[in-house]
Amino acid sequence: MNREALRRGDWTLASISGGDHLQRMVDMYKELGFEVYLEEIDPGECRECRVCYDAGNETMHRVYTRAKGEEIP
């Protein structure tokens, strides 16, 4: 899925995460009734602090969410 498809589908950038925290976040959003889409990102394109991700050798993801059933045809 590309960025244009994300915009057309009413996806919202919820967070950037990785490792165990990523899975907890995905589980939480799904429990709350959201659809979740993960986009793997290169740490070099992230402006936030990357120290923990680098130290743990974790893959970083953008976490997008949307309410179930909000697909735009």
N, C-alpha and C positions, 0 to 999 in steps of 0.2 A: 504494500500500500504506500503510495507517495503522499507528499504533503497536501497536494490538491484534493486527493480523495479524502484525506483526514478532514479538511475544511468542509467539503461537501457533505460529509457524514456527521457533522456536528460533534466531532470528537474534541475534547478539552484536554490540554496538557495538564496533567495533575502533578507530576513530579519527575525527577531524575533520581534513579536509585540503582542498587545492585546488591548482589549477595543475598543473605538471609532476609534482610529488610525488604528487598524487592518482593520476595514470595509472600511475606506477611502482608504487604501492601496490596498485592493482587488479590489475595484471599479476602481481605477486608472489603475491598471495593465490590467483589463478586457477592459477598454476603449482603451487602447493602443494595444489591440489585443492579449494579452497573455492568456493562460490557467493558472489557479491558483489552487494549492493544499495546503491545510492547514493541519499541523500535530500538534496536541495538545502535549505540552511537560510539564514535571514536572519541576517546577522552580528550583528544586535541581540539575538538570542536565545542567542548564544554567550557564555559567561562567560570563556572562555580569551582570551589575548592575540590581537588581530586586526590588529596593526600591519602584518605582512607581507601579509596578504590585502588590507587596505585600500590599501597602497602599490602593490601589483601589480594592483589592480582585479580580483581573482580571486573567482570564485564558490566559496563554501564548501559542503562536503558532509559529512554524516555517512556513514561507511563501515560497513556492517553485513556480517557474514560468517556463514556456516554451512557445515558439512561437506556435501558433495553427498549427496543421498538422504535428508536428515533432515526432509523435509516431513511435517507432521502433517495428516492428512485433515480 
